[in-house]
Amino acid sequence: MRITSDLFEKSFFSIGGGYDIQPIIRFSHICDVFINVNLFIEQKKVMDWYDKAFQYCNDIVVQEKYVVEQFDETEYFELHQDYQSHLSNTYFFTQEDYSRYKNNFSNALGLKQYAIVYKLFRKSVGRTVTFYFCTAEGLASYILLSQNGKYAPTVLCTVQTGVLERPDGIINAIFQNINMKHPKLWIRGFEPSYHWLYGKVHNNALDSICFFDKKVMDINLKWTCGWSYPPFQKKIDRYCKGYVSEATVNELASYAIKEEFTSPKTQFLFEPLGENPELIRDNHYIVVSKKTKINLDNNYRNLLYWENFTRGYHWFQMNSVREQVRKLAMVLDELKADHSATIHLIPFCLEDEGESYFRALQELPYKTITYLPNLWDFIDLKNPTINA
């Protein structure tokens, strides 16, 4: 189960990731390797939790499971020959903070290290992914696998760390090294409560940080983690967003919908719903979440809320986007919506269901306009081709 540099670069890498299947059900469109590194959770608890999570999730099938009883980074990570010097180079720490950071993990020194590997199949999107859970310190693992910045994962996730996400935090200091290769996307988030570190209030994890100060992704629906680090964890829900560098924003701005995801009755607009109100006629319908803010009168008579007739992902159970659109069709039929009407939508599905969303819309007898205001929305439906 060796994690090579190639696998690391293709991965969704979660520092401190404990009990969490959210990446697997949200990012299979851009990653097929998911790596969680967490130092404190005992093997039996991890195995029991993930076995049950994958059993109860109606969209995941376990194809294979492999357990490494004695895990050692030097054996199972592809390392640079100078990896020890990489770990000892703490330019991104003050000496005081470095000592405190190390002390946070002193209680884990005697714990058994293990790893668990799952090969999983996502039914709704028809994709196979591999999930690694490794007992290791997350930041050290990142430095080791990146070979001190030579490599980077596709997506970095720190929503279960808190300390790493502060604008003046450790990850920010590491990424200020312009010679390092950086992840394409950084997922940050926070518990909706106050945290304290060394007597200082945590800064908001969603503030602008270094190169990753451009928001390109609003995580749809709640990001729900298990109780991964009691007693410090106060809630299991996270409020999360995705960030990229300015260079990546410039790249994404040139993307256009791939030809195979275009049709005469299906249109995608890269703008907020309501930015061009003249597009919405009296006999049209708007379909959004109750949590969506739109630049229109909320008393608009043909305003429909997804939550009134379907649900999105909820913990282990989910309605696929096909089911969501099927129920929308039933509602529109009950309302006797004219087939000449246009349906204006903000998707309510998971982030990796873009292809399924497009296919489902083809079954509707209406023209649709879908609004994708964030540059990373349905990224797998796009090509780096400038619109003519």
C-alpha positions as CSV (number, residue, x, y, z in Angstrom):
1,M,0.0,0.0,0.0
2,R,2.9,2.3,-0.5
3,I,1.9,5.9,-1.1
4,T,4.1,7.1,-3.9
5,S,4.7,10.7,-5.1
6,D,2.5,10.0,-8.0
7,L,-0.4,8.9,-5.8
8,F,0.2,11.9,-3.5
9,E,-0.1,14.3,-6.4
10,K,-3.4,12.8,-7.4
11,S,-4.8,12.8,-3.9
12,F,-7.2,14.6,-1.7
13,F,-5.0,15.0,1.4
14,S,-6.6,15.7,4.7
15,I,-4.3,16.8,7.6
16,G,-5.8,15.7,10.8
17,G,-8.7,13.9,9.0
18,G,-10.3,11.6,11.5
19,Y,-13.9,10.3,11.1
20,D,-14.9,11.9,7.8
21,I,-16.4,10.5,4.5
22,Q,-17.2,14.0,3.1
23,P,-14.2,14.1,0.7
24,I,-15.2,10.8,-0.8
25,I,-18.7,11.8,-1.6
26,R,-17.8,15.3,-2.8
27,F,-14.5,15.2,-4.7
28,S,-14.5,11.9,-6.8
29,H,-14.7,14.1,-9.9
30,I,-11.2,15.4,-9.4
31,C,-9.5,12.8,-7.2
32,D,-9.5,9.0,-7.0
33,V,-7.1,8.8,-4.1
34,F,-8.1,10.1,-0.6
35,I,-5.6,10.2,2.3
36,N,-6.5,10.9,5.9
37,V,-3.7,11.3,8.4
38,N,-4.6,11.4,12.1
39,L,-2.4,10.5,15.1
40,F,-4.7,9.9,18.0
41,I,-7.7,7.6,17.1
42,E,-7.3,3.9,18.1
43,Q,-7.5,1.3,15.4
44,K,-10.6,-0.5,16.5
45,K,-12.6,2.7,16.8
46,V,-11.5,3.8,13.3
47,M,-12.3,0.4,11.7
48,D,-15.7,0.2,13.4
49,W,-16.6,3.8,12.4
50,Y,-15.6,3.5,8.7
51,D,-17.0,0.0,8.3
52,K,-20.4,1.3,9.6
53,A,-20.1,4.5,7.6
54,F,-19.6,2.7,4.3
55,Q,-22.2,0.1,5.2
56,Y,-24.9,2.7,6.0
57,C,-24.1,5.1,3.2
58,N,-26.4,4.2,0.4
59,D,-24.0,5.3,-2.3
60,I,-20.8,3.5,-1.4
61,V,-19.8,-0.1,-1.9
62,V,-16.7,-1.5,-0.3
63,Q,-14.8,-3.6,-2.9
64,E,-11.7,-4.3,-0.9
65,K,-10.2,-3.6,2.5
66,Y,-6.6,-4.0,3.6
67,V,-5.1,-3.4,7.1
68,V,-1.5,-2.6,7.9
69,E,-1.0,-3.6,11.5
70,Q,2.4,-2.0,11.9
71,F,2.5,1.3,9.9
72,D,5.8,3.1,9.4
73,E,6.2,6.2,7.3
74,T,9.7,5.2,6.2
75,E,8.3,2.0,4.7
76,Y,5.0,3.0,3.3
77,F,5.7,6.6,2.1
78,E,8.0,7.4,-0.9
79,L,10.6,9.6,0.8
80,H,13.4,11.9,-0.3
81,Q,16.9,10.7,0.8
82,D,17.2,13.8,2.9
83,Y,13.8,13.5,4.5
84,Q,15.2,13.8,8.1
85,S,16.6,17.3,7.3
86,H,13.3,18.3,5.8
87,L,11.6,17.5,9.1
88,S,14.2,19.4,11.1
89,N,14.0,22.5,9.0
90,T,11.4,24.5,10.8
91,Y,11.7,27.9,9.1
92,F,7.9,28.2,9.2
93,F,7.8,28.0,13.0
94,T,9.2,30.2,15.7
95,Q,11.1,28.0,18.1
96,E,8.5,28.6,20.8
97,D,5.6,27.6,18.6
98,Y,7.6,24.6,17.3
99,S,8.1,23.3,20.9
100,R,4.4,23.8,21.7
101,Y,3.3,22.1,18.4
102,K,5.5,19.1,19.3
103,N,4.1,19.0,22.8
104,N,0.6,18.7,21.5
105,F,1.5,15.3,20.1
106,S,3.6,14.0,23.0
107,N,0.7,11.8,24.3
108,A,0.7,10.0,21.0
109,L,4.3,8.8,21.1
110,G,3.5,5.5,22.6
111,L,0.4,4.7,20.5
112,K,0.4,2.0,17.9
113,Q,0.6,3.2,14.3
114,Y,-1.5,1.4,11.7
115,A,-3.1,2.0,8.3
116,I,-6.3,0.9,6.7
117,V,-7.0,1.0,2.9
118,Y,-10.4,0.8,1.4
119,K,-11.2,0.4,-2.3
120,L,-14.7,1.9,-2.8
121,F,-17.3,2.3,-5.5
122,R,-19.5,5.3,-5.7
123,K,-22.8,4.1,-7.2
124,S,-24.4,7.4,-8.2
125,V,-21.4,8.6,-10.2
126,G,-20.0,5.2,-11.3
127,R,-16.5,5.9,-10.0
128,T,-14.0,3.7,-8.0
129,V,-11.8,5.5,-5.4
130,T,-9.1,4.4,-2.9
131,F,-9.2,5.7,0.7
132,Y,-6.1,5.5,3.0
133,F,-6.3,6.1,6.7
134,C,-2.9,6.4,8.2
135,T,-1.9,7.0,11.9
136,A,0.8,9.7,11.5
137,E,1.2,13.4,12.3
138,G,-0.5,15.3,9.5
139,L,1.9,18.2,8.9
140,A,5.0,16.0,9.1
141,S,3.3,13.6,6.6
142,Y,2.7,16.4,4.3
143,I,6.3,17.5,4.4
144,L,7.5,13.9,3.9
145,L,5.2,13.1,1.0
146,S,5.7,16.4,-0.7
147,Q,9.5,15.9,-0.3
148,N,9.8,19.4,1.1
149,G,7.7,21.0,-1.6
150,K,8.7,19.2,-4.7
151,Y,5.2,17.6,-5.0
152,A,1.7,18.7,-3.9
153,P,-1.7,17.0,-3.6
154,T,-4.5,18.1,-6.0
155,V,-6.5,19.1,-3.0
156,L,-5.4,19.9,0.6
157,C,-8.0,19.8,3.3
158,T,-7.5,21.2,6.8
159,V,-11.0,21.5,8.1
160,Q,-10.3,19.3,11.2
161,T,-7.2,21.2,12.3
162,G,-8.1,24.7,13.3
163,V,-4.6,25.8,14.1
164,L,-3.3,25.3,10.5
165,E,-6.0,27.5,9.0
166,R,-5.4,30.8,10.7
167,P,-4.3,33.6,8.4
168,D,-1.1,33.8,10.4
169,G,-0.8,30.1,10.8
170,I,1.6,27.4,9.9
171,I,0.3,26.4,6.4
172,N,0.3,30.0,5.4
173,A,4.0,30.3,6.4
174,I,4.9,27.2,4.5
175,F,3.2,28.3,1.3
176,Q,5.0,31.7,1.4
177,N,7.9,29.7,0.1
178,I,7.4,30.5,-3.7
179,N,9.7,27.7,-4.7
180,M,7.3,25.1,-3.3
181,K,4.7,23.4,-5.4
182,H,1.3,24.2,-4.1
183,P,-2.0,22.2,-4.1
184,K,-4.5,23.2,-6.8
185,L,-7.3,23.7,-4.2
186,W,-7.3,24.2,-0.5
187,I,-10.4,23.3,1.5
188,R,-10.7,25.3,4.7
189,G,-13.5,25.4,7.3
190,F,-14.3,26.0,10.9
191,E,-16.7,25.0,13.7
192,P,-19.3,27.7,14.3
193,S,-17.8,28.4,17.8
194,Y,-14.7,30.0,19.3
195,H,-11.5,28.2,19.7
196,W,-8.4,29.0,21.7
197,L,-4.8,28.3,21.0
198,Y,-2.0,29.3,23.4
199,G,-4.3,31.9,24.9
200,K,-5.1,33.4,21.5
201,V,-8.5,33.4,19.7
202,H,-8.4,31.5,16.4
203,N,-8.8,33.8,13.4
204,N,-11.6,33.0,11.0
205,A,-10.4,30.1,8.8
206,L,-12.1,31.7,5.8
207,D,-10.1,34.9,5.9
208,S,-7.8,35.6,3.0
209,I,-4.5,33.6,3.3
210,C,-1.3,34.1,1.3
211,F,-1.5,32.7,-2.2
212,F,-4.8,31.0,-1.5
213,D,-7.0,34.1,-1.1
214,K,-9.4,33.5,-4.0
215,K,-12.7,31.7,-3.1
216,V,-13.8,29.4,-6.0
217,M,-16.0,27.0,-4.2
218,D,-18.9,27.2,-1.7
219,I,-19.3,23.7,-0.2
220,N,-22.9,22.7,-0.8
221,L,-24.9,21.4,2.2
222,K,-23.3,20.7,5.6
223,W,-19.8,19.1,5.9
224,T,-20.3,16.7,8.8
225,C,-17.3,15.2,10.6
226,G,-17.5,12.5,13.3
227,W,-16.2,13.2,16.8
228,S,-12.6,13.1,15.7
229,Y,-10.8,14.8,18.5
230,P,-12.7,15.1,21.8
231,P,-12.8,17.0,24.0
232,F,-11.5,19.9,21.8
233,Q,-14.1,19.4,19.1
234,K,-17.3,21.2,20.0
235,K,-19.5,20.4,17.0
236,I,-19.5,17.8,14.2
237,D,-20.5,20.3,11.4
238,R,-18.2,22.5,9.4
239,Y,-18.8,25.6,7.3
240,C,-16.3,25.1,4.4
241,K,-15.1,26.8,1.2
242,G,-12.5,26.1,-1.4
243,Y,-9.6,28.5,-2.2
244,V,-7.0,28.8,-5.0
245,S,-4.2,31.2,-6.0
246,E,-4.7,34.1,-8.3
247,A,-2.8,32.2,-11.1
248,T,-5.3,29.4,-10.8
249,V,-8.2,31.9,-11.0
250,N,-6.8,33.3,-14.2
251,E,-6.6,29.7,-15.6
252,L,-10.1,28.8,-14.5
253,A,-11.5,32.0,-16.0
254,S,-10.8,30.6,-19.5
255,Y,-12.7,27.4,-18.9
256,A,-15.9,26.7,-20.9
257,I,-18.5,23.9,-20.8
258,K,-17.3,20.8,-22.7
259,E,-19.2,20.2,-26.0
260,E,-20.7,16.9,-24.7
261,F,-22.4,18.8,-21.9
262,T,-24.2,21.3,-24.1
263,S,-27.7,20.9,-25.6
264,P,-30.3,23.2,-27.1
265,K,-32.4,23.2,-23.9
266,T,-29.6,23.1,-21.3
267,Q,-27.6,26.3,-20.6
268,F,-25.0,27.0,-17.9
269,L,-24.2,30.6,-16.9
270,F,-21.1,31.5,-14.9
271,E,-22.8,34.2,-12.8
272,P,-25.1,34.5,-9.8
273,L,-28.8,33.9,-10.4
274,G,-30.5,37.3,-10.6
275,E,-27.5,39.2,-12.0
276,N,-29.5,39.5,-15.3
277,P,-33.2,39.6,-14.1
278,E,-34.4,40.2,-17.6
279,L,-33.7,36.5,-18.3
280,I,-36.5,35.5,-15.9
281,R,-40.0,35.9,-17.3
282,D,-43.4,35.7,-15.5
283,N,-44.0,32.1,-16.5
284,H,-40.5,30.9,-15.6
285,Y,-39.6,29.0,-12.4
286,I,-36.7,29.5,-10.0
287,V,-35.4,26.5,-8.0
288,V,-33.0,27.1,-5.2
289,S,-32.2,26.1,-1.6
290,K,-33.8,28.0,1.2
291,K,-30.3,29.1,2.3
292,T,-29.6,30.7,-1.1
293,K,-29.5,34.5,-1.3
294,I,-30.6,35.7,-4.7
295,N,-30.9,39.2,-6.1
296,L,-34.6,38.9,-6.7
297,D,-37.8,39.5,-4.7
298,N,-38.3,36.4,-2.6
299,N,-42.1,36.8,-3.1
300,Y,-41.6,35.8,-6.7
301,R,-44.6,33.6,-7.3
302,N,-42.8,30.8,-9.1
303,L,-40.1,30.4,-6.5
304,L,-39.5,26.7,-5.5
305,Y,-37.2,25.4,-2.7
306,W,-35.4,22.1,-3.1
307,E,-35.9,21.3,0.6
308,N,-39.7,21.3,0.1
309,F,-39.8,18.2,-2.1
310,T,-36.4,16.5,-1.8
311,R,-33.3,16.5,0.3
312,G,-29.6,16.6,-0.4
313,Y,-26.9,14.7,1.4
314,H,-27.7,14.0,5.0
315,W,-25.0,12.3,7.1
316,F,-24.8,8.8,5.6
317,Q,-27.9,8.9,3.4
318,M,-28.3,10.9,0.2
319,N,-30.7,11.5,-2.6
320,S,-28.8,11.3,-5.8
321,V,-29.2,14.3,-8.2
322,R,-31.3,12.0,-10.5
323,E,-33.8,11.5,-7.7
324,Q,-33.8,15.3,-7.0
325,V,-34.6,16.2,-10.6
326,R,-37.2,13.4,-10.8
327,K,-39.0,14.9,-7.8
328,L,-38.7,18.4,-9.3
329,A,-40.4,17.1,-12.5
330,M,-43.3,15.8,-10.4
331,V,-43.7,19.2,-8.6
332,L,-43.7,21.1,-11.9
333,D,-46.2,18.6,-13.3
334,E,-48.5,19.2,-10.3
335,L,-48.2,22.9,-10.8
336,K,-49.2,22.4,-14.5
337,A,-46.1,24.3,-15.6
338,D,-46.2,25.1,-19.3
339,H,-43.5,23.2,-21.2
340,S,-42.5,26.5,-22.8
341,A,-41.4,27.8,-19.4
342,T,-37.7,28.0,-18.5
343,I,-36.5,26.6,-15.2
344,H,-33.7,28.6,-13.5
345,L,-31.7,26.5,-11.1
346,I,-29.0,26.6,-8.5
347,P,-28.0,22.9,-8.0
348,F,-28.7,21.3,-4.7
349,C,-26.6,18.2,-5.3
350,L,-23.1,17.1,-4.2
351,E,-20.1,18.7,-5.8
352,D,-19.0,15.7,-7.9
353,E,-22.5,15.0,-9.4
354,G,-22.1,17.4,-12.3
355,E,-22.3,14.8,-15.1
356,S,-25.3,13.1,-13.5
357,Y,-26.9,16.5,-13.1
358,F,-26.6,17.2,-16.8
359,R,-27.9,13.8,-17.7
360,A,-30.9,14.2,-15.4
361,L,-31.8,17.6,-16.9
362,Q,-32.1,16.0,-20.3
363,E,-35.2,14.1,-19.0
364,L,-37.1,17.3,-18.2
365,P,-39.5,18.7,-20.9
366,Y,-38.3,22.2,-20.1
367,K,-35.5,24.5,-21.1
368,T,-33.2,25.0,-18.1
369,I,-30.6,27.6,-17.1
370,T,-28.2,26.6,-14.4
371,Y,-26.2,29.2,-12.5
372,L,-22.6,28.5,-11.6
373,P,-21.1,31.6,-9.9
374,N,-18.0,30.0,-8.4
375,L,-15.2,29.1,-10.8
376,W,-14.8,25.6,-9.4
377,D,-18.5,24.7,-9.7
378,F,-18.9,21.5,-11.7
379,I,-15.3,21.8,-12.8
380,D,-15.4,18.4,-14.4
381,L,-17.9,19.7,-17.0
382,K,-15.5,22.3,-18.2
383,N,-12.5,22.5,-20.6
384,P,-9.6,25.0,-20.6
385,T,-10.9,26.6,-23.8
386,I,-11.7,30.2,-24.1
387,N,-15.3,30.9,-25.1
388,A,-15.6,32.3,-28.5
